[in-house]
Amino acid sequence: MNHVVAVAGPPGGGKTSLVQGLVARLGDACAIHMDSYERMTREPIGSVARWAERGADFDELEVPLLGEHLRRLKGGEPVVEPAGGTTIAPRKYVVFETQFGRAHRATGPLIDLLIWVDTPLDVALARRLKALCAEALREDRDGAARERLAWLDGYLANYLAIVRRLLLVQSARVRPQADVVVDGGVEIEDMVRLALGQIVQRLP
């Protein structure tokens, strides 16, 4: 059986960069991302708010095929991720980017090592906004800047209304079950080095 190394943390916290760095440094590793499977971010904010009011049960959210694909990779079988149709070949280390860690019935039991990226929410939000601004500045078609600002205004309104509260729920449920906590405020090379040492030590 292959080892599943999960990486969790808030959006903008550095999860994706850490996953990429670990795959590159581990060598015999592949990556699978919950974002390629989840559907919550496509739902109207009203639906997300009603889900939060019901208690924000992670198992209510649809992530079709994710548990099955993670299980197959762990067992040595390739999978085709649904977002882009890319084939993921199994490797000794399956690095899994997730929002829910072990607090998710379909995928949690498959995790051998859970890494929590501990990034303050203000830093994570600033990183997210910086990335969005950089994307907007790259746009060159007429009206693109105004459209992007309008979208950003809605994003921040939703963040204040519900998203920040959900991120606090995520931290309260996922972080305590982590095997390793890395400081998301340091350089990515330092995060990778710390996480890599723990992986090699715990999952040789």
URKA-V65813 format. One line per field, one symbol per residue. ss: DSSP state (H for helix, E for strand, C for the rest). A space follows every 10 residues. Layout:
ss: ???
This chain:
ss: CCEEEEEEEC CCCCHHHHHH HHHHHHCCEE EEEHHHCCCH HHCCHHHHHH HHHCCCCHHH CCCCCHHHHH HHHHCCCCEE CCCCCCEECC CCEEEEECCC CCCCCCCHHH CCEEEEEECC HHHHHHHHHH HHHHHHHHCC CCCHHHHHHH HHHHHHHHHH HHHHHHHHHH HHHHHHHCCE EEECCCCHHH HHHHHHHHHH HHCC
